């Protein structure tokens, strides 16, 4: 009886065991199939992620400003070289290929704190890559990656900006258009052997998608003219910094934009944040007398004065309750002047009285219509809106100072947009730096160029008169302050400015100025408008510090070269 029970028990246990085994086989076969299949594929395959090249940026003549290139880097895995002799052998083999002394290679490997990776040499040639691959040097590998290059160097550095090590835009155009320039990652899936060596490419692989490219409005030739002239003058006058912009007044396209000091994108590690700032859009300043034509145009447009209105300029000293004392630059003593003469001779008192005649509401409304106090919308990051106080905060001091460019802060891009409005007959434009976006197949997918001349903010006849009469007079008249900008072949128009720099406590620094000239050429049909502002020219050099002395000659050089160039293309 006991024997039968034992046999029965064993039989039950066997059934249970085989049943469990069957269930396990069933479980593995049907429930774990996908998981084990995936594990098998992982063991049989290697996945390599492919980063796409970032889109290129070209100037308006299709010259490359920014591009991506594949760079090969030789590296070592330091933890592999526990045996010093093995490291010396590897270094000796690399020495002849890389032309780097073996002791330097050993030092690089020994001194690194990263046990998994240390760079031996960057950007090796195709021949060097092949030799290293063929040599199969133990502990040495080659890493390939895309790198951003800027063929123009410092010439366009403040416009283009930079990318980080992951090729993500962090400044300038690179930041503003990062989503367009960045492509989509792809991946290669290889079938591999037991030693992880690739055998074949799996069908599940997919190619990367290159980033879009950008066509900019910048003309690198005009950019070169602008930068050379600006740097030369900064050095001659030992200035702190300077900005210059050349724009098409009919479309708002920026042909050149220079901010110095600038930086070398190749040596980005040693560049200072101050040199990477694009002062043309980020740094507001009191414009001084280059603001006068804008207010004069507003007053004429409002009908509060006429071209023949005579204004007594108080012989150089205008004092009154609620606005203090106003004098003239250079201690000039003017009597009766009309609007033309006020602008040609740059009378502060004449402009102050024009402001009083117009009243704060009309002047504030007009200045706002010209775009001051608001961003221009230029397609670059970091634009400042400047400062235009609410009209409720204006007093007698404001209405007499704003007309000659005090108590208002502007950016260079705002000023040149205002002069573009005068030059094109009264229409506002949107400054822009990119004209088109091109996909990886070479097809233009988006035009960024705005429509030409929509609407008027002042009477075209007023705008035309301001440009062709007083602003031409500033350059041609014997009393004009901008004679140093005159050209023989083209009629230059414009206005000089010598603005005090505000200091703490609401006062002005009487030793330092911003010397400016804003204008364009030719006056009868403007092809370009231009602004040059040079900050803190050194007065102690005794060479002058005014807009007429410092900025006007730079404008002359840039315009002469630019107009000659534009006639040839």
C-alpha positions as CSV (number, residue, x, y, z in Angstrom):
1,X,0.0,0.0,0.0
2,X,2.8,2.4,0.9
3,X,4.6,1.4,-2.3
4,X,1.5,2.4,-4.3
5,X,1.3,5.7,-2.5
6,X,4.9,6.5,-3.2
7,X,4.6,5.6,-6.8
8,X,1.5,7.8,-7.1
9,X,3.3,10.7,-5.4
10,X,6.3,10.4,-7.7
11,X,4.0,10.2,-10.7
12,X,2.2,13.3,-9.5
13,X,5.5,15.1,-9.0
14,X,6.6,14.1,-12.5
15,X,3.4,15.3,-14.0
16,X,3.8,18.6,-12.1
17,X,7.4,18.9,-13.1
18,X,6.7,18.2,-16.8
19,X,3.6,20.5,-16.6
20,X,5.8,23.3,-15.2
21,X,8.4,22.7,-17.8
22,X,5.7,22.8,-20.5
23,X,4.2,26.0,-19.1
24,X,7.7,27.5,-19.0
25,X,8.3,26.6,-22.6
26,X,4.9,27.9,-23.5
27,X,5.7,31.2,-21.6
28,X,9.0,31.6,-23.3
29,X,7.7,30.7,-26.7
30,X,4.6,32.9,-26.7
31,X,4.9,35.6,-24.0
32,X,8.6,36.4,-24.1
33,X,9.1,36.0,-27.9
34,X,9.2,39.8,-28.6
35,X,11.6,40.5,-25.7
36,X,14.1,37.8,-26.6
37,X,13.8,38.7,-30.2
38,X,14.7,42.2,-29.3
39,X,17.6,41.1,-27.2
40,X,18.8,38.9,-30.0
41,X,18.7,41.8,-32.4
42,X,20.6,44.0,-30.0
43,X,23.3,41.4,-29.9
44,X,23.3,41.0,-33.6
45,X,23.1,44.6,-34.5
46,X,24.9,47.9,-33.7
47,X,23.2,51.3,-33.9
48,X,25.1,54.4,-34.9
49,X,23.3,57.7,-34.6
50,X,24.1,60.1,-37.5
51,X,24.0,63.8,-36.7
52,X,22.9,65.9,-39.7
53,X,25.0,68.8,-41.0
54,X,23.7,72.2,-39.9
55,X,22.4,74.3,-42.8
56,X,24.8,76.8,-44.4
57,X,24.4,80.6,-44.3
58,X,25.5,82.7,-47.4
59,X,25.6,86.3,-48.2
60,X,23.5,87.9,-50.9
61,X,26.2,87.0,-53.5
62,X,26.2,83.4,-52.3
63,X,29.5,83.6,-50.5
64,X,29.6,81.2,-47.6
65,X,29.4,82.9,-44.2
66,X,28.8,79.8,-42.0
67,X,29.0,76.0,-42.9
68,X,29.5,72.6,-41.3
69,X,32.3,70.3,-42.0
70,X,33.1,66.8,-40.8
71,X,36.1,66.8,-38.5
72,X,38.1,63.6,-37.5
73,X,39.7,63.6,-34.1
74,X,42.3,61.1,-32.9
75,X,41.7,60.0,-29.4
76,X,43.1,57.6,-26.8
77,X,41.4,55.5,-24.1
78,X,43.8,56.1,-21.2
79,X,42.6,53.3,-18.9
80,X,43.7,50.7,-21.6
81,X,47.3,51.8,-21.1
82,X,48.0,50.3,-17.7
83,X,51.2,49.1,-19.2
84,X,53.5,52.1,-19.9
85,X,55.3,50.1,-22.6
86,X,52.0,49.6,-24.5
87,X,51.5,53.4,-24.3
88,X,55.0,54.1,-25.7
89,X,54.4,51.7,-28.6
90,X,51.1,53.4,-29.5
91,X,52.7,56.9,-29.2
92,X,55.6,55.8,-31.4
93,X,53.3,54.6,-34.2
94,X,51.2,57.8,-34.0
95,X,54.3,60.0,-34.0
96,X,55.2,59.4,-37.7
97,X,51.6,59.7,-38.8
98,X,50.6,62.8,-36.9
99,X,54.0,64.5,-36.8
100,X,53.6,64.9,-33.0
101,X,56.5,63.8,-30.8
102,X,55.8,60.6,-29.0
103,X,56.7,62.0,-25.6
104,X,54.0,64.7,-26.1
105,X,51.5,62.0,-26.9
106,X,52.4,60.1,-23.8
107,X,52.2,63.2,-21.7
108,X,48.6,63.9,-23.0
109,X,47.5,60.4,-22.1
110,X,49.2,60.4,-18.6
111,X,48.0,63.8,-17.5
112,X,44.3,63.6,-18.5
113,X,41.8,63.0,-15.7
114,X,39.3,61.3,-18.0
115,X,40.0,57.6,-18.1
116,X,37.8,57.0,-21.1
117,X,38.7,59.7,-23.6
118,X,41.5,62.1,-24.3
119,X,42.0,64.1,-27.6
120,X,45.4,63.5,-29.2
121,X,45.0,65.6,-32.3
122,X,42.1,67.4,-34.0
123,X,41.1,67.8,-37.6
124,X,43.3,65.2,-39.1
125,X,43.7,64.7,-42.9
126,X,42.1,61.9,-44.9
127,X,45.5,60.4,-45.4
128,X,46.2,60.4,-41.7
129,X,42.9,58.8,-41.0
130,X,43.6,56.0,-43.4
131,X,47.0,55.3,-42.0
132,X,45.7,55.2,-38.4
133,X,42.9,52.8,-39.4
134,X,45.3,50.6,-41.3
135,X,47.8,50.5,-38.4
136,X,45.1,49.2,-35.9
137,X,46.9,50.9,-32.9
138,X,45.8,49.4,-29.6
139,X,43.9,51.9,-27.4
140,X,43.7,54.6,-30.2
141,X,40.5,55.5,-32.1
142,X,39.1,58.1,-34.4
143,X,36.0,60.2,-33.6
144,X,34.1,61.9,-36.4
145,X,31.8,64.8,-35.9
146,X,30.3,67.9,-37.6
147,X,31.9,71.2,-36.7
148,X,30.7,74.8,-37.5
149,X,33.1,76.9,-39.4
150,X,33.0,80.7,-40.2
151,X,35.1,81.4,-43.4
152,X,34.8,85.1,-43.0
153,X,36.2,85.1,-39.4
154,X,35.6,88.3,-37.5
155,X,34.1,90.1,-40.4
156,X,30.5,88.8,-39.7
157,X,31.0,87.4,-36.2
158,X,28.6,89.7,-34.4
159,X,25.9,89.1,-37.0
160,X,26.2,85.3,-37.3
161,X,26.8,84.6,-33.6
162,X,27.9,81.1,-32.5
163,X,26.8,77.5,-31.9
164,X,27.7,75.4,-28.9
165,X,29.6,72.1,-28.9
166,X,26.3,70.3,-29.9
167,X,25.8,72.6,-32.8
168,X,22.9,74.5,-31.2
169,X,22.7,78.2,-32.0
170,X,23.5,80.3,-28.9
171,X,23.9,83.8,-30.4
172,X,23.1,85.9,-33.5
173,X,21.5,84.4,-36.6
174,X,22.6,81.0,-35.4
175,X,20.3,81.4,-32.4
176,X,17.4,83.2,-34.1
177,X,17.1,80.7,-36.9
178,X,18.3,77.6,-34.9
179,X,15.1,75.6,-35.6
180,X,15.5,76.1,-39.4
181,X,19.3,75.4,-39.5
182,X,19.0,72.2,-37.4
183,X,18.3,69.0,-39.3
184,X,16.9,65.7,-38.2
185,X,19.0,62.9,-36.9
186,X,19.3,59.6,-38.7
187,X,20.7,56.2,-37.8
188,X,22.7,53.4,-39.3
189,X,21.9,49.8,-38.1
190,X,24.6,47.3,-38.8
191,X,24.4,43.5,-38.5
192,X,27.5,42.5,-36.6
193,X,29.5,39.4,-35.8
194,X,30.4,38.0,-32.4
195,X,33.2,40.6,-32.2
196,X,30.9,43.5,-33.0
197,X,32.4,44.0,-36.4
198,X,29.9,45.2,-39.0
199,X,28.8,42.7,-41.6
200,X,25.9,44.4,-43.4
201,X,23.6,47.4,-43.2
202,X,20.1,46.7,-41.9
203,X,17.1,47.8,-43.9
204,X,15.7,49.6,-40.9
205,X,18.4,52.3,-41.2
206,X,17.3,55.8,-42.0
207,X,19.3,58.7,-43.3
208,X,19.6,62.0,-41.6
209,X,17.9,65.1,-42.9
210,X,20.2,68.2,-43.5
211,X,19.2,71.5,-42.0
212,X,17.8,74.3,-44.1
213,X,20.1,77.0,-45.4
214,X,19.8,80.7,-45.2
215,X,20.4,83.5,-47.7
216,X,21.3,86.7,-45.9
217,X,21.0,90.3,-47.0
218,X,24.6,91.0,-46.0
219,X,27.0,91.7,-48.8
220,X,30.4,90.6,-47.5
221,X,32.2,93.1,-49.8
222,X,30.2,96.0,-48.3
223,X,30.7,94.5,-44.9
224,X,34.5,94.6,-45.5
225,X,34.4,98.2,-46.6
226,X,32.4,99.1,-43.5
227,X,34.5,97.2,-41.0
228,X,37.9,98.4,-42.4
229,X,36.8,102.1,-42.3
230,X,35.3,101.8,-38.8
231,X,38.3,100.0,-37.2
232,X,40.8,102.4,-38.8
233,X,38.9,105.4,-37.4
234,X,38.5,103.8,-34.0
235,X,42.3,103.3,-33.8
236,X,43.0,106.8,-35.0
237,X,40.8,108.4,-32.4
238,X,41.4,105.7,-29.7
239,X,37.6,105.2,-29.4
240,X,36.0,102.8,-26.9
241,X,33.6,101.2,-29.5
242,X,31.8,101.9,-32.7
243,X,28.8,100.7,-34.8
244,X,28.0,101.1,-38.5
245,X,25.0,100.0,-40.6
246,X,24.4,100.2,-44.4
247,X,20.7,99.6,-45.4
248,X,18.6,99.5,-48.5
249,X,16.0,102.2,-47.7
250,X,13.4,100.7,-50.0
251,X,13.3,97.2,-48.5
252,X,14.9,97.4,-45.1
253,X,17.6,94.9,-46.2
254,X,20.8,95.2,-44.1
255,X,23.8,95.2,-46.5
256,X,26.3,95.6,-43.7
257,X,26.3,95.7,-39.9
258,X,29.5,96.2,-37.9
259,X,30.0,96.4,-34.2
260,X,33.5,96.8,-32.9
261,X,35.3,95.5,-30.9
262,X,34.3,92.2,-32.4
263,X,35.7,88.6,-31.9
264,X,37.2,85.8,-33.8
265,X,34.9,82.8,-33.9
266,X,37.8,80.4,-34.3
267,X,39.2,81.6,-31.0
268,X,35.9,81.7,-29.2
269,X,37.3,80.4,-25.9
270,X,39.3,83.6,-25.5
271,X,36.5,86.0,-26.6
272,X,34.9,88.2,-24.0
273,X,31.1,88.6,-23.8
274,X,31.5,92.4,-24.4
275,X,33.0,91.7,-27.9
276,X,30.3,89.2,-28.8
277,X,27.5,91.8,-28.3
278,X,26.0,93.3,-31.4
279,X,25.9,96.9,-30.3
280,X,23.8,98.0,-33.3
281,X,20.7,96.4,-31.8
282,X,21.5,96.0,-28.1
283,X,23.0,99.3,-26.9
284,X,20.6,102.3,-26.7
285,X,22.2,105.8,-26.5
286,X,21.1,109.4,-26.7
287,X,21.4,110.2,-30.4
288,X,22.0,114.0,-30.2
289,X,21.7,116.0,-33.4
290,X,21.0,113.1,-35.8
291,X,17.6,113.2,-34.2
292,X,16.8,116.7,-35.4
293,X,15.7,116.0,-39.0
294,X,13.2,113.5,-37.7
295,X,11.5,116.0,-35.3
296,X,11.7,118.7,-38.0
297,X,9.9,116.4,-40.4
298,X,7.2,115.7,-37.8
299,X,6.7,119.4,-37.1
300,X,6.4,120.2,-40.9
301,X,4.0,117.3,-41.4
302,X,1.8,118.5,-38.5
303,X,1.7,122.0,-40.1
304,X,2.9,123.7,-36.9
305,X,5.8,125.3,-38.9
306,X,6.5,125.8,-42.6
307,X,9.7,125.8,-44.6
308,X,9.9,129.6,-44.4
309,X,9.0,130.0,-40.7
310,X,11.6,132.2,-39.0
311,X,12.7,131.2,-35.5
312,X,14.9,133.5,-33.4
313,X,17.7,131.5,-31.9
314,X,18.5,133.8,-29.0
315,X,22.2,134.5,-29.9
316,X,23.2,131.2,-28.3
317,X,21.5,131.5,-24.9
318,X,17.9,130.5,-24.3
319,X,16.6,130.5,-20.7
320,X,13.1,130.1,-19.4
321,X,11.0,128.9,-16.6
322,X,10.4,125.1,-16.7
323,X,13.1,124.2,-19.2
324,X,16.3,125.8,-17.8
325,X,19.1,127.1,-20.1
326,X,19.9,125.8,-23.6
327,X,23.0,126.7,-25.5
328,X,24.5,125.9,-28.9
329,X,27.3,123.4,-29.6
330,X,30.6,125.2,-30.1
331,X,29.1,128.4,-28.5
332,X,27.6,129.5,-31.8
333,X,25.4,132.6,-31.7
334,X,22.5,132.4,-34.1
335,X,19.8,134.9,-34.8
336,X,16.8,134.3,-37.0
337,X,16.9,130.9,-38.8
338,X,14.4,129.0,-40.9
339,X,14.1,125.2,-40.7
340,X,16.6,124.6,-43.4
341,X,19.3,126.7,-41.6
342,X,18.4,125.2,-38.2
343,X,19.3,121.8,-39.5
344,X,22.3,122.8,-41.6
345,X,23.8,124.7,-38.7
346,X,22.5,122.3,-36.1
347,X,20.9,124.8,-33.8
348,X,19.8,123.3,-30.5
349,X,17.8,126.4,-29.6
350,X,16.0,126.4,-33.0
351,X,14.9,122.8,-32.5
352,X,13.9,123.5,-28.9
353,X,11.5,126.2,-30.1
354,X,10.2,123.9,-32.8
355,X,9.3,121.5,-30.1
356,X,7.6,124.2,-28.1
357,X,5.5,125.2,-31.1
358,X,4.4,121.6,-31.9
359,X,3.7,120.7,-28.3
360,X,4.5,117.4,-26.5
361,X,1.5,115.4,-27.8
362,X,2.3,115.9,-31.5
363,X,6.1,115.4,-31.1
364,X,5.6,112.3,-28.9
365,X,3.1,110.8,-31.4
366,X,5.3,111.5,-34.4
367,X,8.4,110.1,-32.7
368,X,6.5,107.0,-31.8
369,X,5.2,106.6,-35.4
370,X,8.8,106.6,-36.5
371,X,9.3,103.6,-34.3
372,X,11.2,104.9,-31.4
373,X,10.5,103.3,-28.0
374,X,9.6,100.0,-29.8
375,X,11.7,97.2,-31.3
376,X,12.1,97.3,-35.0
377,X,11.4,93.6,-35.4
378,X,14.8,92.8,-37.0
379,X,15.4,89.1,-37.2
380,X,18.2,89.0,-34.7
381,X,18.1,88.2,-30.9
382,X,18.7,90.7,-28.2
383,X,17.2,93.8,-29.7
384,X,16.6,96.6,-27.2
385,X,13.5,98.9,-27.6
386,X,15.3,102.0,-26.4
387,X,13.6,104.6,-24.1
388,X,10.7,106.9,-25.1
389,X,9.0,108.0,-21.9
390,X,5.2,108.2,-21.8
391,X,3.9,111.6,-22.9
392,X,2.3,112.1,-19.4
393,X,5.9,112.3,-18.0
394,X,7.0,114.9,-20.4
395,X,7.5,118.5,-19.1
396,X,9.0,121.7,-20.4
397,X,12.4,120.2,-20.2
398,X,11.4,117.2,-22.3
399,X,9.7,119.2,-25.1
400,X,12.8,121.3,-25.5
401,X,15.4,118.5,-25.3
402,X,13.9,115.6,-27.2
403,X,13.9,117.7,-30.5
404,X,17.7,117.8,-30.4
405,X,18.2,114.2,-29.3
406,X,18.4,114.4,-25.5
407,X,16.0,112.7,-23.0
408,X,15.4,109.9,-25.5
409,X,17.4,106.7,-26.0
410,X,17.6,104.9,-29.3
411,X,19.4,102.0,-30.9
412,X,21.4,102.3,-34.1
413,X,18.9,100.1,-36.0
414,X,16.0,102.4,-35.0
415,X,17.9,105.5,-36.3
416,X,18.8,104.0,-39.6
417,X,15.2,102.8,-40.1
418,X,14.0,106.4,-39.5
419,X,16.4,107.7,-42.1
420,X,15.3,105.0,-44.5
421,X,11.7,106.3,-44.0
422,X,12.9,109.9,-44.9
423,X,14.9,108.6,-47.8
424,X,12.1,106.5,-49.4
425,X,9.4,109.1,-49.2
426,X,7.8,108.5,-45.8
427,X,7.2,104.7,-45.7
428,X,8.3,102.6,-42.7
429,X,10.4,99.5,-43.4
430,X,11.2,96.5,-41.4
431,X,15.0,95.9,-41.1
432,X,15.9,92.3,-41.8
433,X,19.0,90.2,-42.2
434,X,17.7,87.0,-43.9
435,X,16.0,87.1,-47.3
436,X,15.2,83.5,-47.9
437,X,15.2,80.0,-46.5
438,X,16.4,77.1,-48.7
439,X,15.8,73.4,-48.0
440,X,18.3,70.5,-48.4
441,X,17.1,70.0,-52.0
442,X,18.0,73.6,-52.9
443,X,14.4,74.8,-53.1
444,X,13.4,78.1,-51.6
445,X,10.7,77.4,-49.1
446,X,10.2,80.8,-47.6
447,X,10.9,84.4,-48.6
448,X,11.6,86.6,-45.6
449,X,11.7,89.8,-47.7
450,X,8.9,92.1,-46.6
451,X,6.6,93.9,-49.1
452,X,7.9,97.1,-50.5
453,X,6.7,100.4,-49.1
454,X,3.3,100.0,-47.5
455,X,1.7,103.1,-46.0
456,X,3.1,106.5,-45.2
457,X,3.9,108.0,-41.7
458,X,4.7,111.5,-43.1
459,X,3.9,113.4,-46.2
460,X,6.2,112.2,-49.1
461,X,6.8,115.9,-50.0
462,X,8.0,116.6,-46.5
463,X,10.3,113.6,-46.5
464,X,11.7,114.5,-50.0
465,X,12.3,118.1,-48.9
466,X,14.1,117.2,-45.7
467,X,16.5,114.9,-47.7
468,X,17.1,117.0,-50.7
469,X,17.3,120.4,-49.0
470,X,18.6,120.6,-45.4
471,X,20.3,117.2,-45.3
472,X,22.1,118.0,-48.6
473,X,22.9,121.4,-47.2
474,X,24.6,119.8,-44.1
475,X,27.1,118.2,-46.6
476,X,27.3,121.0,-49.2
477,X,26.7,124.3,-47.5
478,X,29.7,126.3,-46.2
479,X,28.1,126.4,-42.8
480,X,27.2,122.7,-42.9
481,X,28.6,120.3,-40.2
482,X,28.9,117.3,-42.5
483,X,31.2,118.6,-45.3
484,X,33.7,115.8,-44.6
485,X,31.2,113.3,-46.0
486,X,31.0,115.0,-49.4
487,X,31.6,113.0,-52.6
488,X,32.3,114.3,-56.1
489,X,30.4,111.6,-58.0
490,X,27.3,111.2,-55.8
491,X,25.3,113.7,-53.8
492,X,25.5,112.7,-50.1
493,X,22.8,113.7,-47.6
494,X,22.8,113.4,-43.9
495,X,23.2,114.9,-40.4
496,X,26.0,114.9,-37.9
497,X,25.5,114.4,-34.2
498,X,27.8,115.0,-31.2
499,X,25.9,113.6,-28.2
500,X,26.8,113.9,-24.5
501,X,26.9,110.6,-22.7
502,X,24.6,110.5,-19.7
503,X,26.1,109.7,-16.4
504,X,24.8,108.8,-12.9
505,X,22.5,111.3,-11.2
506,X,20.9,112.5,-14.4
507,X,23.9,114.6,-15.5
508,X,26.1,114.4,-18.6
509,X,29.7,113.4,-19.0
510,X,31.3,116.6,-20.4
511,X,34.5,114.8,-21.4
512,X,33.1,111.9,-23.5
513,X,30.8,111.9,-26.5
514,X,29.2,109.8,-29.2
515,X,30.1,111.1,-32.6
516,X,27.6,110.2,-35.3
517,X,26.6,110.7,-38.9
518,X,23.3,109.4,-40.4
519,X,22.5,109.9,-44.1
520,X,22.9,108.2,-47.4
521,X,23.4,108.6,-51.2
522,X,22.5,109.7,-53.8
523,X,20.1,112.3,-52.6
524,X,17.9,112.3,-55.8
525,X,17.2,108.6,-55.6
526,X,18.8,107.0,-52.5
527,X,20.4,103.6,-53.0
528,X,21.6,103.2,-49.4
529,X,21.3,104.8,-46.1
530,X,24.1,104.7,-43.5
531,X,24.7,105.3,-39.9
532,X,28.1,105.5,-38.1
533,X,28.3,106.1,-34.4
534,X,31.7,106.2,-32.6
535,X,31.7,106.1,-28.8
536,X,34.2,108.1,-26.7
537,X,36.8,109.3,-29.2
538,X,39.8,110.5,-27.2
539,X,39.5,114.3,-26.8
540,X,43.0,114.6,-25.4
541,X,44.4,113.8,-28.9
542,X,43.3,117.2,-30.0
543,X,42.0,115.9,-33.3
544,X,38.4,116.6,-32.7
545,X,35.5,114.6,-31.3
546,X,32.4,115.8,-33.2
547,X,30.3,113.9,-35.6
548,X,31.7,116.1,-38.4
549,X,35.3,115.3,-37.5
550,X,35.1,111.7,-36.5
551,X,32.1,110.0,-38.1
552,X,31.6,111.9,-41.4
553,X,35.0,110.8,-42.9
554,X,34.1,107.2,-42.2
555,X,30.7,107.6,-44.0
556,X,32.5,109.2,-46.9
557,X,34.9,106.2,-47.3
558,X,32.1,103.6,-46.9
559,X,29.8,105.3,-49.3
560,X,32.4,106.0,-52.0
561,X,33.5,102.3,-52.0
562,X,29.9,101.0,-51.7
563,X,28.4,103.1,-54.5
564,X,31.3,102.2,-56.8
565,X,30.8,98.6,-56.0
566,X,27.0,98.7,-56.5
567,X,27.4,100.2,-59.9
568,X,29.6,97.3,-61.0
569,X,27.4,94.4,-59.9
